[in-house]
């Protein structure tokens, strides 16, 4: 029987006893199970489909991964994906989920009147490339095993997917969404452990949870690579056009990126 989201989270947290899950998120999961996993923007009673329509987004940009009932369409067999060569994993994700990455950026940008730094394909490609470079430079990835590289690719591309639901708890929402998007992630013990490694990337890239760890060496190498690559992707070109107002400079995320040219 396929493990549900809370079972997967329990498995992840068995590695990190100091991390606690907010009761609000647990209530969210129970509510999702009751409504057959129709996806809503968190905190407002509006489905993702309705939200995108209100933003003027063409159905062509979301109907490949969302049903008309605003449910994720499971598309990826994790057990098959993780066994592919890294360049094929990279290409498969970009070819199939570019629209999803674009929409998570739109969703995040609308959360504040001053916008937010870009979190679309360009940022994700940078995170993945630099995470892989870190693994290579540290000589962590053995030539005969693609799993660490593939976990970094998958975790790097999907680490911000939770922003489709909300910025708050977006690491946890990302875990939830990946358990809906992927199938066959508990095919066997090794596959399940690999999938949990990916979810580790998604959860701990969020500062609220990563900062609670007293010993970062507990994290798997792919997670460390993604976190470092994510937090060092700083450049003025990441600043959104929505942030072109005086008030935006009060946002530390905007200010730091504006100060960096490379």
N, C-alpha and C positions, 0 to 999 in steps of 0.2 A: 504494500500500500504506500502511495506517495506521501512523504512527510509534508505536513502543512507548515505554514510560516512560523508559528510559535514553536513547533518542534525543532525547526531549523535554527531558530534564534537560541533556543535552549542549548542546542549542540554547540553553537558558536560561543555562547557565554560560559560553557563549561571550561573553556580555555582561559577565561578572564573573570574570576570570581568577584572582582571589585566593581564590575559594571552592572548597573541596574537599569531595567527598562521602565520608562514612565508608564504609569497606569493609563494615561490618555492614549498611548499607542496601543496598548493591549486592548482597550475598549474599541479602538478603531478597527483592529483586526477582527474582533468578534462581530462588529457591525458589518464589516465587509463579507464575512462568511454568511451572515443573514441575508444580505442583499445580493447574493450571488456574484460578488466581486465586481460590481459596477464601480467604476472609478470616479471619484469626486475630488474637486479641489478641497483641501482640508480647511475646515472652519466655515465653509459656505455650502449651502445645499444646491450645488451646481455640478452636473456631470462634466467630465472632461470634454465630451462632444459639444455640449452646450457652451462651455467656456471657449473652446476654439471657434465655434460659430460666431459667438459674440465678438471675438477679436478679429473676425473677418478672414479666418484661415480657411483655405480651400480644403474640401473633403479629401482631395487627392493626396494631401500631406499627412493624413492620419488614418485613412481607411485601410491601409496595409497592416496596421497593428492594433486597431480598435474596431470592435463591432459597433453596430448602430445602438446597442444598449450600453455602450461605453465600457466594454470589458476588453481586457487584453486578449489578443489572439496568440496563444502559445506557438512559438515558431522555431525554437532552437532546441535540438537534442544535445544536451550538454555532454553526454558521454561520447558522442561523435565529434563534437566541436573541439573538445580538449585534446583529442588524439591527432588532430591535423597538424601539419607543419605551421609554424607561427605566421609565415607570410599569407597562408590561406585563411587562417583565423582572422587576421587583420583585414584582408580584403572582403571576407564574407560579412563581417560586421559593418564595415563602411558601405558596402553595396546595398545592404538591407535595412540599415537603421539611420541613414543620414537625416531623413525627415524627423524621426524621433528626437535626434540630437538638436535639430533646429527648434523644435517645439519646446524642449525643456529650457532652452535659452529664452524663448519668448515668455514662457510661464514665469521664469525667475525675474525677468526684467520688469514685469508688470506688478511685482509685489510692493515696490516702493515708488514714490513720485520722482525719485532721482535715479531710477534705473539700477542696474547691477553690472558688474564686469561680465564680459562675454564668456559663456559656458557652452558654446556650440562646438562644431566639428574642429575648428582650428585649435581651440584649447585642448580638446580631447586627444587629437593627434599629437600635440606637443607633449602631453602627459605620458601617453603610451610610448612615444619614441624615447623620451628621456628616462622613463622607468626601465626600458629595455637596455639602454646604454649603461645605466647604473649597475644592473645585474651583470652585464658583460664585463664592465671595468672591474667589478669586484670578484670576477671569475666564479660566480655563484652558479651559473647555468651549465650543467654538463652537456656535452655534445649529443649524448644519446637520449636525453630526456627533454621534451618540449614543455613539460607541465608548468614549470615556473614561469617561463616566458609567456605561455598562453594565459596563465592566470593573471599576469601583469597586463596583457593586452585586453582581456575581457574586463578585469576590474578597472583598468584605466579608462576604457571607453564608456563603461556603465556607472562609474562612481557617482555621477551627478544626476542619475535618472530620477531619483526621488523628488527633485525639484518640480517634476510634473504635477505632484500632489501639493507640495508646499516646501518652502525653504526650511522652516522649523522641522526638526526631526528628519531631514531629507536623507540622512544615512539610513535610518530605520525604514523610511518609506521606500528607499532604494532596494533594501533587502526584500521587502514585501513584493515589489514589482518584479524583481528577478525570479522570485518563486512562482510568479504567474507567467512570465515570459519564457522561461526555460522548462523543458520536460526532461525526464530520465536523468535527473541530477543525483538520484540516489540508486543508480543502477547496481553499484556495489560499493564496498567500503572505501576504496581508493577514490572512486569518482565523487562520492559524497564528501570526502575530506577535501578534495580539490575544489568543489563548489563552495564549501564553507570558507576556504582560503580566499576565494573571490569576494564573498560577502564580508570577510574581514577587511578587505580593501575598501569596500563601500562604506562600512560603518566607521572605521577609524580614520578615514580621511577627514571626517567631520571633526572639527576642533573640539567640540563639546565632549566627544568620547575619546579621541586620541590623547587629549590632555589629561585624562584621568588615569592613564597607564603610568605606573612608576618605573616600569622596566620595558623599554621599547624592544628589547631583544626578544621578548615573548612573541612579537609579531613575525609572521613569515616574511621571507625576503621580498616576495612580490608586493606585499602590502607596504613595506618600507619604501620600496622603489616608487610606488604610486604616490604615497604621501609626500615624499621629497619632491618628486616631479610636479605634483599639483601645487604645492606651496611655493615653489620657486618659479612658477610660470607667471612672471610679473613683467608687464610692459604696457606702455601708454596705449598701444593699439587694442588692448583688451577693454578699454573704457568704452562704454556704450554711448551712442549718440544721445540717448535719453538723459545722460548725465551732464549734458552741456548746459547746465544752469548753475548759478552761484551756490545754491544749497548743497549741491553734490559734493563739494569739497569737504564738507563736514563728515562724509563717510570715509572711514579709514581705508576701505578697500579701493575706493576710487582714487583717493589721494596718493596712496603708495604706488599704484600703477601709473598715475600721471607723472610721477617723479622718475620713472625708470625708462631709459632709452637704450636699446642694445642692437 
